[in-house]
Amino acid sequence: WDTDPGPPPAPRPLGQIVEREDGRGLGLVRALADHWGWQPSARFGDRGKYVWCELEAV
């Protein structure tokens, strides 16, 4: 979660993020998760959001 109410930036393809030291989080989630998304956080009123993902159990 974070305090920015806006949607997360679109994840970059994994090949574009492995050489960078920032902005890897959503790219890794996108590469590994079966589903992911975000929702506004009611905990902080009109501020903040949660980013979530689902991983398949094997």
PyMOL Python script that loads the backbone (N, CA, C, O; Angstrom):
from pymol import cmd

cmd.read_pdbstr("""\
ATOM      1  N   TRP A   1       0.838  -1.168   0.000  1.00  0.00           N
ATOM      2  CA  TRP A   1       0.000   0.000   0.000  1.00  0.00           C
ATOM      3  C   TRP A   1       0.878   1.224   0.000  1.00  0.00           C
ATOM      4  O   TRP A   1       2.046   1.170   0.384  1.00  0.00           O
ATOM      5  N   ASP A   2       0.310   2.322  -0.431  1.00  0.00           N
ATOM      6  CA  ASP A   2       0.979   3.612  -0.325  1.00  0.00           C
ATOM      7  C   ASP A   2      -0.076   4.705  -0.190  1.00  0.00           C
ATOM      8  O   ASP A   2      -1.272   4.419  -0.243  1.00  0.00           O
ATOM      9  N   THR A   3       0.348   5.934  -0.020  1.00  0.00           N
ATOM     10  CA  THR A   3      -0.590   7.028   0.221  1.00  0.00           C
ATOM     11  C   THR A   3      -0.994   7.774  -1.045  1.00  0.00           C
ATOM     12  O   THR A   3      -1.761   8.733  -0.961  1.00  0.00           O
ATOM     13  N   ASP A   4      -0.508   7.371  -2.206  1.00  0.00           N
ATOM     14  CA  ASP A   4      -0.894   7.989  -3.471  1.00  0.00           C
ATOM     15  C   ASP A   4      -2.229   7.394  -3.911  1.00  0.00           C
ATOM     16  O   ASP A   4      -2.321   6.177  -4.074  1.00  0.00           O
ATOM     17  N   PRO A   5      -3.279   8.218  -4.112  1.00  0.00           N
ATOM     18  CA  PRO A   5      -4.575   7.663  -4.467  1.00  0.00           C
ATOM     19  C   PRO A   5      -4.700   7.245  -5.929  1.00  0.00           C
ATOM     20  O   PRO A   5      -5.658   6.565  -6.296  1.00  0.00           O
ATOM     21  N   GLY A   6      -3.754   7.637  -6.756  1.00  0.00           N
ATOM     22  CA  GLY A   6      -3.837   7.314  -8.178  1.00  0.00           C
ATOM     23  C   GLY A   6      -3.441   5.890  -8.471  1.00  0.00           C
ATOM     24  O   GLY A   6      -2.793   5.240  -7.651  1.00  0.00           O
ATOM     25  N   PRO A   7      -3.828   5.394  -9.642  1.00  0.00           N
ATOM     26  CA  PRO A   7      -3.456   4.028 -10.013  1.00  0.00           C
ATOM     27  C   PRO A   7      -1.946   3.897 -10.154  1.00  0.00           C
ATOM     28  O   PRO A   7      -1.261   4.871 -10.465  1.00  0.00           O
ATOM     29  N   PRO A   8      -1.427   2.693  -9.927  1.00  0.00           N
ATOM     30  CA  PRO A   8       0.009   2.499 -10.102  1.00  0.00           C
ATOM     31  C   PRO A   8       0.373   2.663 -11.575  1.00  0.00           C
ATOM     32  O   PRO A   8      -0.465   2.438 -12.449  1.00  0.00           O
ATOM     33  N   PRO A   9       1.604   3.049 -11.853  1.00  0.00           N
ATOM     34  CA  PRO A   9       2.011   3.151 -13.263  1.00  0.00           C
ATOM     35  C   PRO A   9       1.991   1.769 -13.906  1.00  0.00           C
ATOM     36  O   PRO A   9       2.187   0.760 -13.229  1.00  0.00           O
ATOM     37  N   ALA A  10       1.758   1.726 -15.190  1.00  0.00           N
ATOM     38  CA  ALA A  10       1.759   0.436 -15.889  1.00  0.00           C
ATOM     39  C   ALA A  10       3.134  -0.210 -15.758  1.00  0.00           C
ATOM     40  O   ALA A  10       4.154   0.458 -15.932  1.00  0.00           O
ATOM     41  N   PRO A  11       3.167  -1.499 -15.453  1.00  0.00           N
ATOM     42  CA  PRO A  11       4.466  -2.153 -15.314  1.00  0.00           C
ATOM     43  C   PRO A  11       5.181  -2.238 -16.648  1.00  0.00           C
ATOM     44  O   PRO A  11       4.568  -2.469 -17.690  1.00  0.00           O
ATOM     45  N   ARG A  12       6.476  -2.049 -16.595  1.00  0.00           N
ATOM     46  CA  ARG A  12       7.290  -2.199 -17.802  1.00  0.00           C
ATOM     47  C   ARG A  12       7.573  -3.680 -18.022  1.00  0.00           C
ATOM     48  O   ARG A  12       7.579  -4.446 -17.057  1.00  0.00           O
ATOM     49  N   PRO A  13       7.807  -4.105 -19.252  1.00  0.00           N
ATOM     50  CA  PRO A  13       8.179  -5.498 -19.490  1.00  0.00           C
ATOM     51  C   PRO A  13       9.435  -5.867 -18.701  1.00  0.00           C
ATOM     52  O   PRO A  13      10.321  -5.035 -18.507  1.00  0.00           O
ATOM     53  N   LEU A  14       9.502  -7.103 -18.255  1.00  0.00           N
ATOM     54  CA  LEU A  14      10.602  -7.555 -17.409  1.00  0.00           C
ATOM     55  C   LEU A  14      11.964  -7.300 -18.049  1.00  0.00           C
ATOM     56  O   LEU A  14      12.918  -6.967 -17.346  1.00  0.00           O
ATOM     57  N   GLY A  15      12.070  -7.448 -19.359  1.00  0.00           N
ATOM     58  CA  GLY A  15      13.338  -7.213 -20.044  1.00  0.00           C
ATOM     59  C   GLY A  15      13.830  -5.783 -19.918  1.00  0.00           C
ATOM     60  O   GLY A  15      15.031  -5.537 -20.022  1.00  0.00           O
ATOM     61  N   GLN A  16      12.934  -4.841 -19.698  1.00  0.00           N
ATOM     62  CA  GLN A  16      13.315  -3.437 -19.570  1.00  0.00           C
ATOM     63  C   GLN A  16      13.681  -3.055 -18.145  1.00  0.00           C
ATOM     64  O   GLN A  16      14.279  -2.001 -17.932  1.00  0.00           O
ATOM     65  N   ILE A  17      13.337  -3.886 -17.158  1.00  0.00           N
ATOM     66  CA  ILE A  17      13.567  -3.472 -15.779  1.00  0.00           C
ATOM     67  C   ILE A  17      14.737  -4.160 -15.110  1.00  0.00           C
ATOM     68  O   ILE A  17      15.172  -3.712 -14.049  1.00  0.00           O
ATOM     69  N   VAL A  18      15.265  -5.226 -15.681  1.00  0.00           N
ATOM     70  CA  VAL A  18      16.323  -5.954 -14.991  1.00  0.00           C
ATOM     71  C   VAL A  18      17.602  -5.136 -14.866  1.00  0.00           C
ATOM     72  O   VAL A  18      18.403  -5.388 -13.966  1.00  0.00           O
ATOM     73  N   GLU A  19      17.808  -4.177 -15.736  1.00  0.00           N
ATOM     74  CA  GLU A  19      19.024  -3.376 -15.688  1.00  0.00           C
ATOM     75  C   GLU A  19      18.879  -2.135 -14.824  1.00  0.00           C
ATOM     76  O   GLU A  19      19.871  -1.457 -14.556  1.00  0.00           O
ATOM     77  N   ARG A  20      17.661  -1.821 -14.380  1.00  0.00           N
ATOM     78  CA  ARG A  20      17.418  -0.614 -13.583  1.00  0.00           C
ATOM     79  C   ARG A  20      17.440  -0.952 -12.102  1.00  0.00           C
ATOM     80  O   ARG A  20      17.278  -2.109 -11.714  1.00  0.00           O
ATOM     81  N   GLU A  21      17.641   0.064 -11.284  1.00  0.00           N
ATOM     82  CA  GLU A  21      17.627  -0.125  -9.841  1.00  0.00           C
ATOM     83  C   GLU A  21      16.333   0.351  -9.211  1.00  0.00           C
ATOM     84  O   GLU A  21      16.169   0.240  -7.996  1.00  0.00           O
ATOM     85  N   ASP A  22      15.401   0.884 -10.008  1.00  0.00           N
ATOM     86  CA  ASP A  22      14.111   1.315  -9.479  1.00  0.00           C
ATOM     87  C   ASP A  22      13.012   0.850 -10.415  1.00  0.00           C
ATOM     88  O   ASP A  22      13.277   0.494 -11.563  1.00  0.00           O
ATOM     89  N   GLY A  23      11.781   0.852  -9.931  1.00  0.00           N
ATOM     90  CA  GLY A  23      10.638   0.527 -10.767  1.00  0.00           C
ATOM     91  C   GLY A  23      10.492  -0.936 -11.121  1.00  0.00           C
ATOM     92  O   GLY A  23       9.838  -1.260 -12.113  1.00  0.00           O
ATOM     93  N   ARG A  24      11.082  -1.838 -10.337  1.00  0.00           N
ATOM     94  CA  ARG A  24      11.001  -3.263 -10.659  1.00  0.00           C
ATOM     95  C   ARG A  24       9.782  -3.957 -10.077  1.00  0.00           C
ATOM     96  O   ARG A  24       9.366  -4.999 -10.583  1.00  0.00           O
ATOM     97  N   GLY A  25       9.204  -3.398  -9.027  1.00  0.00           N
ATOM     98  CA  GLY A  25       8.165  -4.086  -8.269  1.00  0.00           C
ATOM     99  C   GLY A  25       7.012  -4.610  -9.099  1.00  0.00           C
ATOM    100  O   GLY A  25       6.736  -5.809  -9.084  1.00  0.00           O
ATOM    101  N   LEU A  26       6.325  -3.725  -9.830  1.00  0.00           N
ATOM    102  CA  LEU A  26       5.172  -4.179 -10.600  1.00  0.00           C
ATOM    103  C   LEU A  26       5.568  -5.063 -11.777  1.00  0.00           C
ATOM    104  O   LEU A  26       4.793  -5.924 -12.192  1.00  0.00           O
ATOM    105  N   GLY A  27       6.748  -4.861 -12.310  1.00  0.00           N
ATOM    106  CA  GLY A  27       7.217  -5.751 -13.378  1.00  0.00           C
ATOM    107  C   GLY A  27       7.392  -7.175 -12.882  1.00  0.00           C
ATOM    108  O   GLY A  27       7.046  -8.127 -13.582  1.00  0.00           O
ATOM    109  N   LEU A  28       7.930  -7.325 -11.673  1.00  0.00           N
ATOM    110  CA  LEU A  28       8.072  -8.656 -11.078  1.00  0.00           C
ATOM    111  C   LEU A  28       6.711  -9.258 -10.760  1.00  0.00           C
ATOM    112  O   LEU A  28       6.480 -10.443 -10.999  1.00  0.00           O
ATOM    113  N   VAL A  29       5.812  -8.441 -10.221  1.00  0.00           N
ATOM    114  CA  VAL A  29       4.459  -8.929  -9.938  1.00  0.00           C
ATOM    115  C   VAL A  29       3.796  -9.380 -11.229  1.00  0.00           C
ATOM    116  O   VAL A  29       3.196 -10.454 -11.281  1.00  0.00           O
ATOM    117  N   ARG A  30       3.902  -8.572 -12.260  1.00  0.00           N
ATOM    118  CA  ARG A  30       3.301  -8.915 -13.554  1.00  0.00           C
ATOM    119  C   ARG A  30       3.871 -10.221 -14.104  1.00  0.00           C
ATOM    120  O   ARG A  30       3.132 -11.033 -14.660  1.00  0.00           O
ATOM    121  N   ALA A  31       5.166 -10.426 -13.956  1.00  0.00           N
ATOM    122  CA  ALA A  31       5.815 -11.624 -14.484  1.00  0.00           C
ATOM    123  C   ALA A  31       5.438 -12.881 -13.698  1.00  0.00           C
ATOM    124  O   ALA A  31       5.371 -13.966 -14.276  1.00  0.00           O
ATOM    125  N   LEU A  32       5.192 -12.755 -12.393  1.00  0.00           N
ATOM    126  CA  LEU A  32       4.987 -13.932 -11.547  1.00  0.00           C
ATOM    127  C   LEU A  32       3.538 -14.197 -11.158  1.00  0.00           C
ATOM    128  O   LEU A  32       3.181 -15.336 -10.855  1.00  0.00           O
ATOM    129  N   ALA A  33       2.708 -13.179 -11.163  1.00  0.00           N
ATOM    130  CA  ALA A  33       1.348 -13.331 -10.646  1.00  0.00           C
ATOM    131  C   ALA A  33       0.386 -13.836 -11.719  1.00  0.00           C
ATOM    132  O   ALA A  33       0.542 -13.558 -12.908  1.00  0.00           O
ATOM    133  N   ASP A  34      -0.610 -14.587 -11.257  1.00  0.00           N
ATOM    134  CA  ASP A  34      -1.677 -15.015 -12.154  1.00  0.00           C
ATOM    135  C   ASP A  34      -2.658 -13.865 -12.404  1.00  0.00           C
ATOM    136  O   ASP A  34      -3.175 -13.711 -13.510  1.00  0.00           O
ATOM    137  N   HIS A  35      -2.906 -13.066 -11.370  1.00  0.00           N
ATOM    138  CA  HIS A  35      -3.775 -11.891 -11.454  1.00  0.00           C
ATOM    139  C   HIS A  35      -3.208 -10.827 -10.527  1.00  0.00           C
ATOM    140  O   HIS A  35      -2.618 -11.147  -9.496  1.00  0.00           O
ATOM    141  N   TRP A  36      -3.386  -9.572 -10.891  1.00  0.00           N
ATOM    142  CA  TRP A  36      -3.010  -8.490  -9.989  1.00  0.00           C
ATOM    143  C   TRP A  36      -3.887  -7.285 -10.274  1.00  0.00           C
ATOM    144  O   TRP A  36      -4.488  -7.174 -11.342  1.00  0.00           O
ATOM    145  N   GLY A  37      -3.953  -6.396  -9.315  1.00  0.00           N
ATOM    146  CA  GLY A  37      -4.760  -5.204  -9.484  1.00  0.00           C
ATOM    147  C   GLY A  37      -4.525  -4.243  -8.333  1.00  0.00           C
ATOM    148  O   GLY A  37      -3.589  -4.404  -7.550  1.00  0.00           O
ATOM    149  N   TRP A  38      -5.380  -3.255  -8.244  1.00  0.00           N
ATOM    150  CA  TRP A  38      -5.256  -2.270  -7.166  1.00  0.00           C
ATOM    151  C   TRP A  38      -6.645  -1.781  -6.793  1.00  0.00           C
ATOM    152  O   TRP A  38      -7.595  -1.915  -7.564  1.00  0.00           O
ATOM    153  N   GLN A  39      -6.745  -1.219  -5.615  1.00  0.00           N
ATOM    154  CA  GLN A  39      -8.012  -0.646  -5.168  1.00  0.00           C
ATOM    155  C   GLN A  39      -7.728   0.504  -4.218  1.00  0.00           C
ATOM    156  O   GLN A  39      -6.735   0.476  -3.490  1.00  0.00           O
ATOM    157  N   PRO A  40      -8.587   1.512  -4.217  1.00  0.00           N
ATOM    158  CA  PRO A  40      -8.418   2.626  -3.277  1.00  0.00           C
ATOM    159  C   PRO A  40      -8.516   2.118  -1.838  1.00  0.00           C
ATOM    160  O   PRO A  40      -9.210   1.141  -1.555  1.00  0.00           O
ATOM    161  N   SER A  41      -7.826   2.784  -0.958  1.00  0.00           N
ATOM    162  CA  SER A  41      -7.825   2.398   0.445  1.00  0.00           C
ATOM    163  C   SER A  41      -8.813   3.235   1.234  1.00  0.00           C
ATOM    164  O   SER A  41      -8.663   4.454   1.320  1.00  0.00           O
ATOM    165  N   ALA A  42      -9.813   2.603   1.807  1.00  0.00           N
ATOM    166  CA  ALA A  42     -10.772   3.309   2.661  1.00  0.00           C
ATOM    167  C   ALA A  42     -10.126   3.679   3.999  1.00  0.00           C
ATOM    168  O   ALA A  42     -10.604   4.574   4.696  1.00  0.00           O
ATOM    169  N   ARG A  43      -9.062   3.001   4.348  1.00  0.00           N
ATOM    170  CA  ARG A  43      -8.377   3.242   5.617  1.00  0.00           C
ATOM    171  C   ARG A  43      -7.868   4.672   5.732  1.00  0.00           C
ATOM    172  O   ARG A  43      -7.825   5.229   6.829  1.00  0.00           O
ATOM    173  N   PHE A  44      -7.487   5.263   4.621  1.00  0.00           N
ATOM    174  CA  PHE A  44      -6.914   6.603   4.629  1.00  0.00           C
ATOM    175  C   PHE A  44      -7.864   7.643   4.040  1.00  0.00           C
ATOM    176  O   PHE A  44      -7.419   8.698   3.589  1.00  0.00           O
ATOM    177  N   GLY A  45      -9.155   7.362   4.040  1.00  0.00           N
ATOM    178  CA  GLY A  45     -10.110   8.300   3.448  1.00  0.00           C
ATOM    179  C   GLY A  45      -9.967   8.314   1.944  1.00  0.00           C
ATOM    180  O   GLY A  45     -10.102   7.280   1.289  1.00  0.00           O
ATOM    181  N   ASP A  46      -9.693   9.485   1.395  1.00  0.00           N
ATOM    182  CA  ASP A  46      -9.557   9.583  -0.057  1.00  0.00           C
ATOM    183  C   ASP A  46      -8.102   9.496  -0.499  1.00  0.00           C
ATOM    184  O   ASP A  46      -7.780   9.830  -1.639  1.00  0.00           O
ATOM    185  N   ARG A  47      -7.227   9.053   0.385  1.00  0.00           N
ATOM    186  CA  ARG A  47      -5.807   8.913   0.031  1.00  0.00           C
ATOM    187  C   ARG A  47      -5.419   7.447   0.089  1.00  0.00           C
ATOM    188  O   ARG A  47      -5.933   6.696   0.918  1.00  0.00           O
ATOM    189  N   GLY A  48      -4.544   7.052  -0.758  1.00  0.00           N
ATOM    190  CA  GLY A  48      -3.935   5.739  -0.679  1.00  0.00           C
ATOM    191  C   GLY A  48      -4.598   4.669  -1.527  1.00  0.00           C
ATOM    192  O   GLY A  48      -5.725   4.812  -2.001  1.00  0.00           O
ATOM    193  N   LYS A  49      -3.850   3.594  -1.695  1.00  0.00           N
ATOM    194  CA  LYS A  49      -4.322   2.441  -2.454  1.00  0.00           C
ATOM    195  C   LYS A  49      -3.574   1.197  -1.992  1.00  0.00           C
ATOM    196  O   LYS A  49      -2.485   1.274  -1.423  1.00  0.00           O
ATOM    197  N   TYR A  50      -4.191   0.054  -2.253  1.00  0.00           N
ATOM    198  CA  TYR A  50      -3.553  -1.244  -2.077  1.00  0.00           C
ATOM    199  C   TYR A  50      -3.304  -1.841  -3.441  1.00  0.00           C
ATOM    200  O   TYR A  50      -4.167  -1.762  -4.316  1.00  0.00           O
ATOM    201  N   VAL A  51      -2.162  -2.428  -3.639  1.00  0.00           N
ATOM    202  CA  VAL A  51      -1.872  -3.197  -4.844  1.00  0.00           C
ATOM    203  C   VAL A  51      -1.821  -4.664  -4.395  1.00  0.00           C
ATOM    204  O   VAL A  51      -1.162  -4.989  -3.407  1.00  0.00           O
ATOM    205  N   TRP A  52      -2.506  -5.535  -5.113  1.00  0.00           N
ATOM    206  CA  TRP A  52      -2.613  -6.933  -4.709  1.00  0.00           C
ATOM    207  C   TRP A  52      -2.268  -7.842  -5.874  1.00  0.00           C
ATOM    208  O   TRP A  52      -2.274  -7.422  -7.031  1.00  0.00           O
ATOM    209  N   CYS A  53      -1.967  -9.101  -5.552  1.00  0.00           N
ATOM    210  CA  CYS A  53      -1.740 -10.101  -6.589  1.00  0.00           C
ATOM    211  C   CYS A  53      -2.178 -11.476  -6.081  1.00  0.00           C
ATOM    212  O   CYS A  53      -2.261 -11.706  -4.874  1.00  0.00           O
ATOM    213  N   GLU A  54      -2.452 -12.369  -7.002  1.00  0.00           N
ATOM    214  CA  GLU A  54      -2.775 -13.750  -6.702  1.00  0.00           C
ATOM    215  C   GLU A  54      -1.723 -14.625  -7.355  1.00  0.00           C
ATOM    216  O   GLU A  54      -1.391 -14.462  -8.529  1.00  0.00           O
ATOM    217  N   LEU A  55      -1.207 -15.555  -6.570  1.00  0.00           N
ATOM    218  CA  LEU A  55      -0.202 -16.509  -7.068  1.00  0.00           C
ATOM    219  C   LEU A  55      -0.794 -17.902  -6.996  1.00  0.00           C
ATOM    220  O   LEU A  55      -1.455 -18.249  -6.018  1.00  0.00           O
ATOM    221  N   GLU A  56      -0.563 -18.694  -8.012  1.00  0.00           N
ATOM    222  CA  GLU A  56      -1.077 -20.067  -8.027  1.00  0.00           C
ATOM    223  C   GLU A  56      -0.223 -20.933  -7.113  1.00  0.00           C
ATOM    224  O   GLU A  56       1.006 -20.907  -7.187  1.00  0.00           O
ATOM    225  N   ALA A  57      -0.883 -21.701  -6.251  1.00  0.00           N
ATOM    226  CA  ALA A  57      -0.170 -22.633  -5.370  1.00  0.00           C
ATOM    227  C   ALA A  57       0.062 -23.934  -6.146  1.00  0.00           C
ATOM    228  O   ALA A  57      -0.856 -24.481  -6.756  1.00  0.00           O
ATOM    229  N   VAL A  58       1.279 -24.403  -6.111  1.00  0.00           N
ATOM    230  CA  VAL A  58       1.594 -25.667  -6.802  1.00  0.00           C
ATOM    231  C   VAL A  58       2.137 -26.683  -5.829  1.00  0.00           C
ATOM    232  O   VAL A  58       2.458 -27.804  -6.222  1.00  0.00           O
TER     233      VAL A  58
END
""", "prot")
cmd.dss("prot")
cmd.show_as("cartoon", "prot")
cmd.util.cbc("prot")
cmd.orient("prot")
